[in-house]
Amino acid sequence: MRLSILAFVLVPGMALLTGCGGGSGGSDAVSPIAPPSPLSGVISIEANSRVDQDTMDQLGLDGAIPAPGTQRLPENFVLAGYVSGSGGTYPANQSACQPLFYSADSNDTYTVPLAPGETLVLQSFGSCLGDPELELQLDSLPVKTATIGSSVVLSNFTEARDYRVSITNRSAVPARYILAKTVSMTSNGLSFQWPDYEFAEDRALITVEGDQGAQMALASMQGIAPRHLGGESWLLTRTAPASRITNANQRKHETLNWIRNLRQKPGFAQVQPDYLFSSQQAGTPINEPFYPRQWHYGLINGPAAWQLVHGGGAGVNVAVLDTGILRLNSGQWHPDLDANIVAGWDFVDNDNNPADPGNSIGGDVFHGTHVAGTIGAVINGDGIGGVAFGSGIVPVRVLGEGGTGSASDLIEAINWVVNEGLVDVVNMSLGGLPEIPQLESALQKGVERDVLFVAAAGNSSTSVKSYPAASPYVLAVSAVDGAGNLAGYSNFGSWIDLAAPGGDASRDGNLDGSSDVVWSSSGELTATGPRAGYLGLQGTSMASPHVAGVLALMKEESPDLNHAQVIRALRNGQLTDYNGSRSDALGYGVIDAAKAVSAASSTFEQTVLSASPAVVSLSSEGQDQQRVDLNVFGNDAISGVSVSSLPDWLSVTTDNLDSRPYSLTLALLRDRLVAGEAAKGTIEISYSVNSSSETLSIPAIGQLVSDQEARNAGRHFVLLVNTEPDSRGFYLAESQVVVDAESGQYPFRFEFDDGEEPRRLSEVRPGDYYLVAGTDHDGDGLICQPGEACAEYPVAGLREIVSITDESSLSDIRMTTSFSRPTISTSNPDILPRPGFKGYRLLQPDQAPSTNDGVKAVQ
């Protein structure tokens, strides 16, 4: 596979690009052009739809994570949920089950407003394992049970008030269910080997055995051009291939045969193809104009860290191995980076000018500039500031046109960075390689010289290892949204070390009224040359530089900090919001800059309070109360802690501000909010340090959510499926995208098949399909089962074939998803029964479609 950048360019309306030549102001809004799509549209959600906050789904990663407390439901709702007394694995069988994991989640609890004349209904749909008995309890009244065919109906409420509703499954059999109010209910994995990756023809990476062996081996070869990559690593290029075959597949086959022959020669310890890769795309900084948009700094506890490390990483150099940095016609780098740039190198053009020339493929995002800005943008009163705003940035260009590069350039660049001795931290927002011995050797040499390496995990929603991130010498970083949840595109797995903000344009996880994208420095190409600007992107490319910046802050405090010490501190929970349990989604947790700086040094110039969470976000649905812990960083005594200012739509319900650990609980006052409008304010905490008065400011957001905004039927899988079921009755997906609710709807977008392997799940080949979407609440790999949401194009129950061609671009597709199902009646004569319908079968995260009944490996 190509080594590539790991960021996503956002769709029109998502990005703001402001020209600010020379660092002056400006507000020229520009939207990047999204590449064409064969099929895109929006799925509306039926009114009053809600979802249990801890359902299973096939991409749930950690299983059914318990909801934070009791989930509050609105005046009217139809809610879908999942409960299971224990976890396990569905047994594979011919009828419905697939061997997928399901999690324990024995109880769901809700706060439900009920009044005389209203009805509450619980209906169970079981799972492929059977039909367990579900228990429903209202307040302390006797328990009632429900199985398939015997719904529980509660009515005759004597007073209008909030009731506590509990649904329990005590059996080991998972179950889907529907809980509704005033609504009549009717039921009607794979291994990846290097031949799957793209590699350069007629090139081979080798490791030699000693200088004498290298000289003898290289001198004995005819028609071979050797290139020294540093250390024992060389790149061999056949200048006179053995044949003149023009077929690409045959040439690759011949290259592999040549490599097999090289492995038989004496003096060569390792011989590998030269794999291709691509990028992984999408005062203090508080004083910068764009800081209010940079929610991601609050999420990593940046403000507290900047109080503790005043130099912002001063004296520490960070190498950015990427597309280069935007350079203006004047020779100046991007104005937010120019003062911090340290001389680097261009390994694509092999010169000392690592400037990003712009990308003619898919629009200009100046990926390396965006990454570098997050790490080390200066504080100059314009634009943005970086995590380590005082650090030096060493631009190293290893990615060329289209954001792609070769393993040989990457290996040579790492060896150069290590041998020059100028760099303390290396950021690699790129990936997609298999394990390569020469790359591991270069990384190991850097670690031995106390260089710290960080890399993006990748954006393929897969657990398949992506190098260099998966290397034991590198910190692998997954991406989270504004709420600290794993972004839907992010890779995951046992090789993930930690997580950081990467953004998710489809979500507003922190309820700040804006999409959770990561804002940083960028630019655009104009008729007169490149122009500096700023852009919001998403991707693990955006997550990795947050960690690199924090490591630079740590290096300022402790210059001798090494990889082993960082790993030890990480596993001890000293660098992240670690809760004591590592996960394949977030590793040891989301990076916490203040904790990390504390771990690097026990001596501080200042003692400060820091809030956790850094931003308080409350809404009328979901979480309407929030506990805030006030953490002390530093060694001096703190006294006189009190709430000095509070927005009028918040109240303090409980507090503990007299002694450590300090905390307070805030509650939303709904009657002081306007429906559909987000209220913003600041909570101010006063305290004293050595008789000096200090103030901690905590941003707060409150929202009285309308039904349209709150509608959520759960994570949706949008599929293009074969129009005929297979021999077992399954409709199999050929393409798949995963979307989460955004303001009461699901925007979706497929991609054209680029003809390159491995094929992404979202790529579409020409053919005839059904377009469907739905949820997988019980994680059995099937959507549109009873108790799950379902949408079909154009209307549920009346599917029509969608034809995809190489030239087609079907946009503005509209569908509606619902938990209900159409019925056969005289008013719907076109609807037909579906005997034996089992749902639509999903593609696994580590799979892509094949022309058969199965799947094939992808990265």
Secondary structure as GFF3:
##gff-version 3
##sequence-region A 1 859
A	DSSP	beta_strand	3	6	.	.	.	ID=ss1
A	DSSP	three_ten_helix	21	23	.	.	.	ID=ss2
A	DSSP	beta_strand	39	45	.	.	.	ID=ss3
A	DSSP	beta_strand	49	51	.	.	.	ID=ss4
A	DSSP	beta_strand	71	72	.	.	.	ID=ss5
A	DSSP	beta_strand	78	83	.	.	.	ID=ss6
A	DSSP	beta_strand	88	89	.	.	.	ID=ss7
A	DSSP	beta_strand	101	102	.	.	.	ID=ss8
A	DSSP	beta_strand	107	114	.	.	.	ID=ss9
A	DSSP	beta_strand	120	126	.	.	.	ID=ss10
A	DSSP	beta_strand	134	138	.	.	.	ID=ss11
A	DSSP	beta_strand	144	146	.	.	.	ID=ss12
A	DSSP	beta_strand	152	154	.	.	.	ID=ss13
A	DSSP	beta_strand	161	169	.	.	.	ID=ss14
A	DSSP	beta_strand	175	181	.	.	.	ID=ss15
A	DSSP	three_ten_helix	194	196	.	.	.	ID=ss16
A	DSSP	beta_strand	199	208	.	.	.	ID=ss17
A	DSSP	alpha_helix	210	219	.	.	.	ID=ss18
A	DSSP	beta_strand	224	230	.	.	.	ID=ss19
A	DSSP	beta_strand	233	238	.	.	.	ID=ss20
A	DSSP	alpha_helix	248	262	.	.	.	ID=ss21
A	DSSP	beta_strand	268	281	.	.	.	ID=ss22
A	DSSP	three_ten_helix	285	287	.	.	.	ID=ss23
A	DSSP	three_ten_helix	291	293	.	.	.	ID=ss24
A	DSSP	alpha_helix	295	299	.	.	.	ID=ss25
A	DSSP	alpha_helix	302	308	.	.	.	ID=ss26
A	DSSP	beta_strand	317	322	.	.	.	ID=ss27
A	DSSP	three_ten_helix	338	340	.	.	.	ID=ss28
A	DSSP	beta_strand	345	346	.	.	.	ID=ss29
A	DSSP	alpha_helix	367	376	.	.	.	ID=ss30
A	DSSP	beta_strand	392	397	.	.	.	ID=ss31
A	DSSP	three_ten_helix	401	403	.	.	.	ID=ss32
A	DSSP	beta_strand	404	406	.	.	.	ID=ss33
A	DSSP	alpha_helix	407	420	.	.	.	ID=ss34
A	DSSP	beta_strand	425	428	.	.	.	ID=ss35
A	DSSP	beta_strand	430	431	.	.	.	ID=ss36
A	DSSP	alpha_helix	437	448	.	.	.	ID=ss37
A	DSSP	beta_strand	452	456	.	.	.	ID=ss38
A	DSSP	beta_strand	474	480	.	.	.	ID=ss39
A	DSSP	beta_strand	498	501	.	.	.	ID=ss40
A	DSSP	beta_strand	518	526	.	.	.	ID=ss41
A	DSSP	beta_strand	529	537	.	.	.	ID=ss42
A	DSSP	alpha_helix	540	557	.	.	.	ID=ss43
A	DSSP	alpha_helix	563	571	.	.	.	ID=ss44
A	DSSP	alpha_helix	593	600	.	.	.	ID=ss45
A	DSSP	beta_strand	608	612	.	.	.	ID=ss46
A	DSSP	beta_strand	616	619	.	.	.	ID=ss47
A	DSSP	beta_strand	625	633	.	.	.	ID=ss48
A	DSSP	beta_strand	638	645	.	.	.	ID=ss49
A	DSSP	beta_strand	650	656	.	.	.	ID=ss50
A	DSSP	beta_strand	662	668	.	.	.	ID=ss51
A	DSSP	three_ten_helix	670	672	.	.	.	ID=ss52
A	DSSP	beta_strand	678	689	.	.	.	ID=ss53
A	DSSP	beta_strand	692	703	.	.	.	ID=ss54
A	DSSP	alpha_helix	707	710	.	.	.	ID=ss55
A	DSSP	beta_strand	716	721	.	.	.	ID=ss56
A	DSSP	beta_strand	731	739	.	.	.	ID=ss57
A	DSSP	beta_strand	745	749	.	.	.	ID=ss58
A	DSSP	beta_strand	751	752	.	.	.	ID=ss59
A	DSSP	beta_strand	763	764	.	.	.	ID=ss60
A	DSSP	beta_strand	767	774	.	.	.	ID=ss61
A	DSSP	beta_strand	782	783	.	.	.	ID=ss62
A	DSSP	beta_strand	790	792	.	.	.	ID=ss63
A	DSSP	beta_strand	794	795	.	.	.	ID=ss64
A	DSSP	beta_strand	798	799	.	.	.	ID=ss65
A	DSSP	beta_strand	802	804	.	.	.	ID=ss66
A	DSSP	beta_strand	810	817	.	.	.	ID=ss67
A	DSSP	beta_strand	840	841	.	.	.	ID=ss68
A	DSSP	beta_strand	847	849	.	.	.	ID=ss69
A	DSSP	beta_strand	855	857	.	.	.	ID=ss70
###
